[in-house]
Amino acid sequence: MSIIHAVTSRSGRVVRLTFGSGSRANSRGASHRRDKQTRSRIFTLAGALLLVFSTMSGKLVYYAMLTDDETSSIPPNAIVASRPDIVDRNGQVLATDVRTVSMFAEPIHVVDADEAVEKLTQVFPDLDRKSLYQKLSDRKSHFTWLRRQLTPKQQSEVLALGLPAIGFRPEVKRFYPAGRTAAHILGYVDIDNHGVAGMEKYLDNQGMSDLASTGLASDNSLEPVKLSIDIRAQNIVHDVVSDALTTYQSKAAGAVILDIHTGEVIAMASAPDFDPNDPKATGGEGWLNRMSNGTDEMGSVFKTFSIAMAIDTGTVKLSDSFDASAPLHYGGFTIHDDRDVPRRVLSIPEIFRYSSNIGTARMMDKVGMDIQKDYLTRFGLLSRMQTELPEVKAPSQPKVWKKINSITIAFGHGVATTPMQTAVAGAALIDDGKLIEPTFFPRTQEEAEKTETQVVKKSTSDTIRYLFRLNGEQGTGRAADVPGFHVGGKTGTANKVINGVYSHKLSFNSFLAAFPMSNPKYVVLSFIDQPLTGVHNLNLAAETAAPMVHDIIARTAPLLGVEPDFGQNLLAGY
């Protein structure tokens, strides 16, 4: 119960005051108002939380309905395009893909670019700090590569740094187990696994790159690509060619082994070369495949083709002779022989064996320029060689042929060809006159016969075989002979053109050979460019290029299944 007191003020106004239970009533009213306010705040907070969770749930549902590409600022992981393994004719792996990872960053999410630069350069000291900082501090960038193709150890070290916004993407890296051994045949790929040179580029040109761009070239989807080369023979040829650079103090060297019945390239090497596992590490002339993509005047090797066309047309018989006792003069030019050539009348075999320029010039003068051009065209020596390898250079010839051109071309000056196409033409003259385009893929003899072209008579081929045997046993090719394998061939020492003038000191040396001459199966051609020394301190083809062929055949013949024969007299009957 409330106690009410009435008090009269000075003005006569009555003032009512309430005490006791009246005060507790007022307290309950205030408490009620506070509870109401609290419940209102709780409802407001709950509503806000409900709104937040509703928004988040909606976002989650929305993102769940999107693809991975739409939810990430990082470029999507497309199917990693693999390349097919490349194997040799016996199934040995020459090129394969290995799994690796590449490191990227999302600069928009990088917390501290300075810290990231400091830590990453501890793992990769060769990274450019300025460039790295610019990449990581670009707040508008969602993705940037930092390092491609890391090793597992490098990836582990980066992970240990604990840097946010740094990630890895799986990739494949091309690996060449034999390194430099077949570099100019295989070629190499770029950082994105696209073929840049050699057979790698050929595969891309055949549609491999289109297949990869569609994402269809994924793991295990491609069968290995088998080449015609034998890695055992390739190792030997590469060793011999590489050693020739230092042994003969030369600018370049190269060699090839061809199966004359199928046109298959069994081995081919050119030096200097490069390592396809790290192609950028080798510059200069290491990129150039001198066997198929470099042209030079082949010198006296061309006498093989000159005699073949003279015999094949019936203009000249093997028993004919030509006067080589004195130099020839054509206009302002003088044609002479080396001092070792007899100054007398020489038979066709002697012209070949002694390598007489004068005898060859007189013979070609009788054959005629038109017939000469026709036969050189037949032999494929005036046009670009056709094969799978992309790096093939076209030969050079005079824009206008004059008589002096015809005469000098007869002994190998005036037309510049690739060593490879010279070997192919030589193989035709040994293989019954049948020209077969070379291939870097396996091919049977039956398949080759469907594409071959008859360029000279079989009887002409028999004559060239005889001359090869003669020179291999009695002439400048003796340094290439291997007992039991009857190596025959023709040397060529061509003076190099330096600044438009023929040098009397520098030469391009080559040796075109075949074996075994009892039943030829393979042609081998070697070259050595600008050797400064050789056997007996001489730098001619007989002392440089011919010994290279000897070393190649001595080591490869048993591997290729050629059985030695020590009993035959191959010159009997001539």
Long-range contacts (C-beta under 8 A, 24 or more apart in sequence): 73-106, 73-108, 73-142, 73-143, 74-104, 74-106, 74-142, 74-143, 74-167, 75-143, 77-169, 77-170, 78-215, 79-215, 79-216, 79-218, 80-170, 80-171, 80-172, 80-218, 80-219, 81-172, 81-193, 81-211, 81-212, 81-213, 81-215, 81-217, 81-218, 82-172, 82-193, 82-217, 82-218, 82-219, 82-220, 82-221, 82-222, 83-172, 83-174, 83-189, 83-193, 83-195, 83-200, 83-203, 83-208, 83-212, 83-217, 83-222, 84-203, 84-208, 84-222, 84-223, 84-224, 84-225, 85-224, 85-225, 86-186, 86-199, 86-200, 86-224, 86-225, 86-227, 87-224, 87-225, 87-226, 87-227, 88-226, 88-227, 88-229, 88-230, 88-231, 88-234, 89-226, 89-227, 89-228, 89-229, 89-230, 89-264, 89-442, 90-230, 90-231, 90-232, 91-224, 91-226, 92-231, 93-177, 93-224, 94-176, 94-177, 94-178, 94-182, 94-186, 94-227, 94-229, 94-231, 95-174, 95-175, 95-176, 95-186, 95-200, 95-276, 96-174, 96-175, 96-177, 97-172, 97-173, 97-174, 97-175, 97-193, 98-172, 98-173, 98-174, 98-175, 99-170, 99-171, 99-172, 99-173, 100-149, 100-150, 100-151, 100-170, 100-171, 100-172, 100-173, 101-149, 101-150, 101-155, 101-168, 101-169, 101-170, 101-171, 102-145, 102-147, 102-148, 102-149, 102-150, 102-168, 102-169, 102-171, 103-145, 103-146, 103-147, 103-148, 103-150, 103-155, 103-158, 103-166, 103-167, 103-168, 104-143, 104-144, 104-145, 104-146, 104-166, 104-167, 104-168, 104-169, 105-135, 105-136, 105-143, 105-144, 105-146, 105-165, 105-166, 105-167, 106-141, 106-142, 106-143, 106-165, 106-167, 107-135, 107-136, 107-137, 107-138, 107-139, 107-140, 107-141, 107-142, 107-144, 107-165, 108-139, 108-140, 108-141, 108-142, 108-165, 109-164, 109-165, 110-136, 110-137, 110-164, 110-165, 111-164, 111-165, 113-137, 115-163, 116-163, 116-166, 119-161, 119-163, 120-146, 120-158, 120-161, 120-163, 120-166, 123-154, 123-157, 123-158, 123-161, 124-154, 148-191, 149-173, 149-191, 174-200, 174-276, 174-277, 175-277, 176-275, 176-276, 176-277, 178-231, 178-234, 178-235, 179-275, 179-276, 179-277, 180-238, 180-273, 180-274, 180-275, 180-276, 181-231, 181-234, 181-235, 181-238, 181-269, 182-229, 182-231, 182-234, 182-238, 182-269, 183-273, 183-274, 183-275, 183-276, 184-268, 184-269, 184-270, 184-273, 184-289, 184-291, 184-292, 184-391, 185-227, 185-229, 185-234, 185-265, 185-268, 185-389, 185-440, 186-276, 187-276, 187-390, 188-274, 188-276, 188-279, 196-279, 197-287, 197-390, 197-391, 198-276, 198-389, 198-390, 198-391, 199-225, 199-227, 199-388, 199-389, 199-440, 201-390, 202-388, 202-389, 202-390, 205-390, 226-441, 226-442, 227-440, 227-441, 227-442, 228-259, 228-264, 228-265, 228-266, 228-439, 228-440, 228-441, 228-442, 228-443, 229-265, 229-266, 229-267, 229-268, 229-440, 230-266, 230-267, 230-559, 230-560, 232-556, 232-559, 233-257, 233-266, 233-267, 233-556, 233-559, 233-560, 234-266, 234-267, 234-268, 234-269, 236-267, 236-552, 236-555, 236-556, 236-559, 237-267, 237-268, 237-269, 237-552, 237-556, 238-267, 238-269, 238-271, 238-273, 240-526, 240-548, 240-551, 240-552, 240-555, 241-269, 241-270, 241-271, 241-526, 241-548, 242-269, 242-271, 242-273, 244-271, 244-528, 244-531, 244-544, 244-548, 245-271, 245-272, 248-528, 248-531, 248-532, 248-533, 248-534, 248-539, 248-544, 249-531, 249-532, 249-533, 250-528, 250-529, 250-530, 250-531, 250-532, 250-544, 251-285, 251-529, 251-530, 252-285, 252-290, 252-294, 252-527, 252-528, 252-529, 252-530, 253-526, 253-527, 253-528, 253-529, 253-548, 254-290, 254-291, 254-419, 254-526, 254-527, 255-291, 255-524, 255-525, 255-526, 255-527, 255-548, 255-549, 255-552, 256-291, 256-419, 256-420, 256-423, 256-524, 256-525, 257-522, 257-523, 257-524, 257-552, 257-556, 258-423, 258-424, 258-427, 258-438, 258-522, 258-523, 258-524, 258-525, 259-521, 259-522, 260-427, 260-430, 260-431, 260-436, 260-514, 260-520, 260-521, 260-522, 260-523, 261-431, 261-436, 261-445, 261-448, 261-521, 262-436, 262-439, 262-443, 262-444, 262-445, 262-447, 262-448, 263-424, 263-427, 263-436, 263-437, 263-438, 263-439, 263-443, 263-448, 264-438, 264-439, 264-440, 264-441, 264-442, 264-443, 265-438, 265-439, 265-440, 266-522, 266-560, 267-556, 268-292, 268-420, 270-294, 289-389, 289-391, 290-419, 290-527, 290-529, 291-418, 291-419, 291-420, 292-385, 292-387, 292-389, 292-391, 292-392, 292-393, 292-418, 292-419, 292-420, 292-421, 293-391, 293-392, 293-393, 293-418, 294-393, 294-418, 294-419, 295-393, 295-394, 295-395, 295-396, 295-416, 295-417, 295-418, 296-416, 296-417, 296-419, 296-494, 296-508, 296-527, 296-529, 297-412, 297-413, 297-414, 297-415, 297-416, 297-494, 297-497, 297-508, 298-412, 298-416, 298-417, 298-419, 298-422, 298-492, 298-494, 298-508, 298-510, 299-411, 299-412, 299-413, 299-492, 299-493, 299-494, 299-495, 299-507, 299-508, 299-509, 299-510, 299-541, 300-355, 300-357, 300-411, 300-412, 300-490, 300-491, 300-492, 300-493, 300-494, 300-541, 301-412, 301-422, 301-426, 301-490, 301-491, 301-492, 301-510, 301-511, 301-512, 302-409, 302-410, 302-411, 302-412, 302-415, 302-492, 303-351, 303-352, 303-355, 303-360, 303-410, 303-411, 303-412, 303-490, 304-352, 304-426, 304-429, 304-464, 304-467, 304-490, 304-512, 305-375, 305-376, 305-379, 305-381, 305-425, 305-429, 306-360, 306-363, 306-364, 306-367, 306-372, 306-410, 306-411, 307-348, 307-351, 307-352, 307-360, 307-363, 307-463, 307-464, 307-467, 308-375, 308-429, 308-456, 308-460, 308-463, 308-464, 309-367, 309-371, 309-372, 309-375, 309-376, 309-456, 310-363, 310-364, 310-366, 310-367, 311-348, 311-460, 311-463, 312-375, 312-433, 312-456, 312-457, 312-460, 313-367, 313-371, 315-366, 315-367, 315-371, 316-348, 316-363, 316-366, 316-367, 317-348, 318-347, 318-348, 318-349, 318-463, 318-466, 319-347, 319-348, 320-347, 320-348, 321-345, 321-346, 321-347, 321-348, 322-346, 322-351, 322-358, 322-359, 322-362, 322-363, 323-358, 323-362, 324-351, 324-356, 324-358, 324-359, 324-362, 326-358, 327-358, 328-358, 328-361, 328-362, 328-407, 330-403, 330-404, 330-407, 331-404, 333-404, 333-408, 335-361, 335-407, 335-408, 349-466, 349-467, 349-470, 352-467, 352-470, 352-471, 352-475, 352-490, 353-467, 353-470, 353-471, 353-474, 353-475, 353-476, 354-475, 355-475, 355-476, 355-490, 355-491, 357-411, 360-410, 360-411, 361-407, 361-408, 361-410, 361-411, 363-410, 364-406, 364-407, 364-410, 365-403, 365-406, 365-407, 368-406, 369-401, 369-403, 369-405, 369-406, 372-406, 372-409, 372-410, 373-401, 375-455, 375-456, 376-409, 376-415, 378-435, 378-453, 378-455, 378-456, 379-425, 379-428, 379-435, 379-455, 380-421, 380-424, 380-425, 380-435, 381-415, 381-417, 381-421, 381-422, 381-425, 382-415, 385-418, 385-420, 385-421, 385-424, 385-437, 385-438, 386-437, 387-420, 387-437, 387-438, 387-439, 387-440, 388-439, 388-440, 388-441, 389-440, 392-418, 392-420, 393-418, 395-421, 412-492, 412-494, 413-494, 413-495, 413-502, 419-510, 419-525, 419-527, 420-525, 422-510, 422-512, 422-525, 423-512, 423-523, 423-524, 423-525, 426-512, 426-514, 426-523, 426-525, 427-514, 427-523, 428-455, 428-456, 429-456, 429-460, 429-461, 429-464, 430-461, 430-464, 430-465, 430-468, 430-514, 430-520, 430-523, 431-461, 431-520, 432-458, 432-461, 433-457, 433-458, 433-460, 433-461, 465-514, 465-517, 465-520, 466-571, 466-574, 468-513, 468-514, 468-517, 469-517, 469-570, 469-571, 470-571, 470-574, 472-513, 472-517, 473-570, 473-571, 476-541, 476-542, 476-546, 477-511, 477-513, 477-542, 477-546, 478-542, 478-546, 479-535, 479-542, 479-543, 479-546, 479-547, 479-550, 480-511, 480-513, 480-546, 480-547, 480-549, 480-550, 480-553, 481-550, 482-515, 482-550, 482-553, 482-554, 482-557, 483-564, 483-566, 484-564, 484-565, 484-566, 485-515, 485-516, 485-553, 485-554, 485-557, 485-562, 485-564, 485-565, 486-515, 486-516, 486-517, 486-518, 486-565, 486-568, 486-570, 487-513, 487-514, 487-515, 487-516, 487-517, 487-549, 487-550, 487-553, 488-513, 488-514, 488-515, 488-517, 489-513, 489-514, 489-524, 489-546, 489-549, 491-540, 491-541, 491-542, 491-545, 491-546, 492-541, 492-545, 493-540, 493-541, 493-542, 496-529, 496-530, 506-530, 507-531, 507-539, 507-540, 507-541, 509-539, 509-540, 509-541, 509-544, 509-545, 510-541, 510-545, 511-541, 511-545, 511-546, 511-548, 511-549, 513-546, 513-549, 513-553, 515-553, 515-557, 515-562, 516-557, 516-562, 516-565, 517-570, 518-565, 518-568, 518-570, 521-560, 521-562, 522-560, 522-562, 524-549, 524-552, 524-553, 525-549, 526-552
